[in-house]
Amino acid sequence: MSVYTFSPEKNAKLIDERSISFEEIIAAIQDDQIVDILEHPNPEKYENQKIYVVSVKEYVYLVPFVINADGNIFLKTIIPSRKAKKKYS
């Protein structure tokens, strides 16, 4: 099983601004709610970064992540996406 890490400060900001937490995303990932894994559209700027497309509470979120040298998966942020909801629903 993968170990997921994230910034506690970013998590607090996401809860306040978007009403979603990294804990909810991790629970959805562990419950097989990943609907896709995308390559980052700007690989020059965001080298080694990919994007989980995760379904949570009847909505679809984009979650950029990197796999650290120790094998842990660092979640960068959570982006609600109407476009992804339309595509994957």
C-alpha positions in Angstrom: 0.0 0.0 0.0 1.3 3.4 -0.9 2.0 6.1 1.7 0.3 9.4 0.9 1.8 12.7 2.3 0.7 16.3 2.0 1.2 19.7 3.5 -0.9 20.2 6.6 -1.0 24.0 5.9 -2.3 23.4 2.4 -4.8 20.9 3.7 -6.2 23.5 6.2 -6.4 26.0 3.3 -8.3 23.6 1.0 -10.8 22.7 3.8 -11.4 26.5 4.3 -11.6 27.5 0.7 -12.9 24.4 -1.1 -14.5 22.3 1.6 -12.4 19.2 0.7 -9.4 17.7 2.4 -6.5 15.5 1.5 -7.9 12.9 4.0 -11.1 12.7 1.9 -9.1 12.3 -1.3 -6.9 9.6 0.2 -10.0 7.7 1.5 -11.5 7.9 -2.0 -8.2 6.6 -3.6 -8.1 3.7 -1.2 -11.8 3.0 -2.0 -10.9 2.7 -5.7 -12.4 6.0 -6.7 -9.6 7.0 -9.1 -11.2 7.3 -12.5 -8.0 8.2 -14.3 -4.3 9.1 -13.9 -3.1 11.8 -16.3 0.3 13.0 -17.4 0.7 16.7 -16.4 -0.1 18.9 -19.4 3.1 21.0 -18.7 5.9 18.4 -18.1 8.6 21.0 -18.6 7.5 23.1 -15.7 6.1 20.2 -13.6 8.6 17.4 -14.1 7.7 14.0 -12.8 4.2 15.2 -11.8 1.1 13.3 -12.7 -2.6 14.0 -11.9 -5.1 11.7 -10.2 -8.7 12.2 -11.4 -10.7 11.3 -8.3 -14.5 11.0 -7.7 -15.6 12.3 -4.3 -19.1 13.1 -3.2 -20.5 13.0 -6.7 -17.9 15.5 -8.0 -14.6 15.0 -9.8 -11.3 16.5 -8.6 -7.9 16.8 -10.1 -5.1 16.0 -7.7 -1.5 16.7 -8.9 1.1 14.4 -7.2 4.7 13.3 -7.3 6.3 10.1 -6.2 9.2 11.0 -3.8 12.6 9.2 -3.8 11.4 7.2 -0.8 8.3 6.0 -2.8 5.8 8.1 -0.9 3.1 9.9 -2.9 3.0 13.6 -2.2 -0.3 15.2 -3.0 0.1 18.8 -4.2 -3.4 20.3 -4.2 -7.1 19.5 -5.0 -8.8 21.1 -7.9 -12.5 20.8 -8.5 -13.1 20.3 -12.2 -16.4 20.8 -14.0 -14.7 19.7 -17.2 -13.5 16.4 -15.7 -16.9 15.9 -14.1 -18.6 16.1 -17.5 -16.0 13.8 -19.1 -15.9 11.1 -16.4 -19.5 11.1 -15.2 
